């Protein structure tokens, strides 16, 4: 309903057309700017993981395997050791090997924190070992083993 004031009719309804135009312009601006606001490096995450080829050296008797079943527990082979003894025993185990065979494999339990694994990697690297392998279970085939995509 309009009112008349001096021959001119006043309209009390809101005109939404300019508001919609402004909102669309703002939407386009935000869509263009948003990719530039992302921090860090964009990394393509694999959607479907396939099992890598197993290293045949893992199954040898002479391979050096460090196992971490729980935080703070370290095993070299089947012998439990503390971290200081681990360093020296890894060095002894690798002393008679060729340079290309100097690999230390690390196997950790599911509940082991990331920091424990890094601590062992750093301890092994202190002794001059550059080749470190991480042992993982193979992905099981079938619908029960599939994880939802994130």
C-alpha positions as CSV (number, residue, x, y, z in Angstrom):
1,X,0.0,0.0,0.0
2,X,1.3,3.3,-0.8
3,X,0.7,6.7,0.7
4,X,0.3,10.0,-1.1
5,X,2.3,12.9,-0.2
6,X,2.0,15.9,-2.4
7,X,1.0,14.0,-5.4
8,X,3.9,11.4,-5.2
9,X,3.0,7.9,-4.0
10,X,5.5,6.5,-1.4
11,X,6.3,2.9,-1.5
12,X,7.1,1.2,1.8
13,X,8.2,-2.2,0.4
14,X,11.8,-3.2,0.2
15,X,13.3,-3.4,-3.2
16,X,15.4,-6.6,-3.2
17,X,16.9,-6.4,-6.7
18,X,19.8,-4.2,-5.6
19,X,20.4,-6.3,-2.5
20,X,20.5,-9.5,-4.6
21,X,23.0,-7.9,-7.0
22,X,25.3,-6.9,-4.2
23,X,25.1,-10.4,-2.7
24,X,26.0,-12.0,-6.0
25,X,29.0,-9.8,-6.4
26,X,30.1,-10.6,-2.9
27,X,29.7,-14.3,-3.6
28,X,31.8,-14.1,-6.7
29,X,34.5,-12.1,-4.9
30,X,34.7,-14.7,-2.1
31,X,34.8,-17.6,-4.6
32,X,37.7,-16.0,-6.3
33,X,39.7,-15.1,-3.2
34,X,39.2,-18.4,-1.2
35,X,41.8,-20.5,-3.0
36,X,44.4,-17.9,-2.3
37,X,43.7,-18.1,1.5
38,X,44.8,-21.7,1.8
39,X,47.9,-22.2,3.9
40,X,50.7,-24.6,3.1
41,X,51.2,-26.9,0.1
42,X,48.4,-28.7,-1.7
43,X,48.9,-32.4,-1.6
44,X,46.9,-34.9,-3.6
45,X,45.9,-37.6,-1.2
46,X,45.6,-41.1,-2.7
47,X,42.0,-42.4,-2.8
48,X,42.8,-46.1,-3.4
49,X,45.9,-47.6,-1.8
50,X,47.5,-50.6,-3.3
51,X,50.0,-52.7,-1.4
52,X,53.6,-51.9,-2.3
53,X,56.0,-54.7,-3.2
54,X,57.4,-56.4,-0.1
55,X,61.1,-55.9,0.5
56,X,62.6,-59.4,0.5
57,X,65.3,-58.4,2.9
58,X,62.8,-58.1,5.8
59,X,62.4,-61.8,6.0
60,X,66.1,-62.6,6.2
61,X,67.7,-63.7,9.5
62,X,70.3,-61.0,9.2
63,X,67.9,-58.1,8.8
64,X,67.9,-55.5,11.6
65,X,64.3,-55.0,12.8
66,X,63.4,-52.7,15.7
67,X,60.0,-53.4,17.1
68,X,58.0,-50.9,19.3
69,X,54.9,-52.8,20.7
70,X,54.1,-50.0,23.2
71,X,55.4,-46.6,24.1
72,X,58.7,-46.9,25.8
73,X,59.3,-50.6,24.9
74,X,61.9,-51.4,22.3
75,X,63.0,-54.7,20.9
76,X,65.9,-55.5,18.6
77,X,64.9,-58.8,17.1
78,X,63.4,-60.6,20.0
79,X,65.5,-59.0,22.7
80,X,64.1,-56.1,24.7
81,X,66.5,-53.2,25.0
82,X,66.5,-49.6,26.2
83,X,67.1,-46.8,23.8
84,X,70.8,-46.3,24.7
85,X,71.6,-50.0,24.2
86,X,69.5,-50.0,21.0
87,X,71.8,-47.4,19.4
88,X,75.0,-49.4,20.1
89,X,73.4,-52.8,19.2
90,X,72.1,-51.4,15.9
91,X,75.6,-50.1,15.1
92,X,77.1,-53.6,16.0
93,X,74.5,-55.4,13.8
94,X,75.3,-53.2,10.8
95,X,79.1,-53.2,11.2
96,X,79.8,-56.2,9.0
97,X,77.2,-55.5,6.3
98,X,77.8,-54.0,2.9
99,X,76.7,-50.4,2.4
100,X,73.6,-51.2,0.3
101,X,72.5,-53.8,2.9
102,X,72.6,-51.3,5.9
103,X,68.9,-50.9,6.4
104,X,67.1,-50.8,9.7
105,X,63.4,-51.7,9.6
106,X,61.0,-50.2,12.2
107,X,57.8,-52.0,13.2
108,X,55.4,-50.3,15.6
109,X,52.1,-51.2,17.2
110,X,48.9,-49.4,16.5
111,X,48.8,-47.7,19.9
112,X,52.4,-46.4,19.7
113,X,52.6,-42.6,19.4
114,X,54.2,-41.0,16.4
115,X,56.8,-39.4,18.7
116,X,58.1,-42.8,19.8
117,X,58.7,-43.8,16.2
118,X,60.4,-40.5,15.4
119,X,62.6,-41.0,18.5
120,X,63.8,-44.4,17.2
121,X,64.4,-43.0,13.7
122,X,66.5,-40.2,15.2
123,X,68.4,-42.7,17.4
124,X,69.2,-44.9,14.4
125,X,70.2,-41.9,12.3
126,X,72.7,-40.8,15.0
127,X,74.6,-44.0,14.3
128,X,74.9,-43.1,10.6
129,X,72.1,-45.2,9.1
130,X,70.4,-43.4,6.2
131,X,68.2,-46.3,5.0
132,X,65.2,-46.9,7.2
133,X,62.2,-49.0,6.3
134,X,58.8,-48.9,8.0
135,X,57.0,-52.2,8.2
136,X,53.2,-52.2,7.8
137,X,50.5,-54.8,7.4
138,X,49.1,-55.3,3.9
139,X,45.8,-53.9,3.1
140,X,43.2,-56.6,3.2
141,X,41.0,-57.1,0.2
142,X,37.2,-57.1,0.4
143,X,34.4,-54.7,1.4
144,X,35.1,-55.0,5.2
145,X,38.6,-53.5,4.8
146,X,37.5,-50.4,2.9
147,X,37.7,-47.2,4.8
148,X,35.4,-44.3,4.0
149,X,36.9,-41.5,1.9
150,X,37.6,-38.3,3.7
